[in-house]
Amino acid sequence: MRSFQFTKMHGLGNNYIYVNMFEEDLKEEELSSIAIQVADVHTGIGSDGMILICPSDVAPVKMRIFNNDGSEGKNCGNGLRCVAKYAYEHGIVQKETFEIETLSGLVEANVEPEDGKVHIVTVDMGAPRLATEEIPILVDKQDRLVNEPFLVGEETYHITTVSMGNPHVIFYLDDIKDAPLTTLGPIVEKDPRFPEGVNVEFVEVEAEDELHFRVWERGSGITQACGTGACAAVVASVLNDKTERNKETTVHLAGGDLFITWTTEGSVKMRGPAETICAGTYYYK
Ligand SMILES: N[C@@H](CCC[C@H](N)C(=O)O)C(=O)O
């Protein structure tokens, strides 16, 4: 039997098994299968997926995220806050502001320690990418998709697409309680017009600085929160003239609140919690 040490952490209930790859040595070709195993609630630990905290050539630390179906994502907002907390608390970094490498580029994290422990982290997520080829979505239009008609079956919806390093599609609803998470979510996630799949988000506008948000995540299904998705929802809401640029917007997710600003300088700043659940040894064959 083989084993590795893990820490389970969550950001607003979006929970992952974190593995410190400065100390552990998991085989590259087994990462996808290990993510599926640890995420299983019956025979594993139970989680939305697995996140690796890795050495980097260009930053003090690098994050890799695997969804609970074993697919590798390119970014994870809640994961970034937890990686920042872990890196600071475990001495991987000594500064309160530092860069984290992701598969979609570098971001900057700022931790707010109290007695050596971190509970709140702000991440400068960089600029959203809006061009259709950067989402990617296969449509004739080359520039951004904002409130564009989108046919699913016989129903026409209106969508806005945003990449925060990973793909998001936003649908607006009058009442978040009606979000068709398990019906529209999986169909749109795998729609061939999104060649890499997509994270599907439903948003209700409460006020010009307040949104309600629910998500069907690519590769993981319903989760309590999606940090990149909440950032994408704030960007989409500015593009749709529902909220204001450079003004902090409170996003109410199933697991709690995130505070997000799309700054006039271009980047999206996300502030929110990061918590440790437990740590231990995971055994596998
Ligand atoms: N929960 C995450 C996003 C995780 C990756 C996503 N499912 C993808 O495949 O792009 C977040 O907090 O951003």
The ligand as a MOL file (V3000), in Angstrom:
LIG
                    3D

  0  0  0     0  0            999 V3000
M  V30 BEGIN CTAB
M  V30 COUNTS 13 12 0 0 0
M  V30 BEGIN ATOM
M  V30 1 N -13.9690 25.7120 -8.0770 0
M  V30 2 C -13.0720 26.4470 -8.8460 0
M  V30 3 C -12.8960 26.1100 -10.2930 0
M  V30 4 C -12.3720 24.6780 -10.4890 0
M  V30 5 C -12.0440 24.3180 -11.9230 0
M  V30 6 C -13.2400 24.3070 -12.8420 0
M  V30 7 N -14.2140 23.3090 -12.4940 0
M  V30 8 C -12.7490 24.1020 -14.2890 0
M  V30 9 O -12.6810 22.9610 -14.7640 0
M  V30 10 O -12.4630 25.1060 -14.9480 0
M  V30 11 C -13.0060 27.9240 -8.4940 0
M  V30 12 O -13.1890 28.2180 -7.3000 0
M  V30 13 O -12.7060 28.7600 -9.3350 0
M  V30 END ATOM
M  V30 BEGIN BOND
M  V30 1 1 1 2
M  V30 2 1 2 3
M  V30 3 1 2 11
M  V30 4 1 3 4
M  V30 5 1 4 5
M  V30 6 1 5 6
M  V30 7 1 6 7
M  V30 8 1 6 8
M  V30 9 2 8 9
M  V30 10 1 8 10
M  V30 11 2 11 12
M  V30 12 1 11 13
M  V30 END BOND
M  V30 END CTAB
M  END
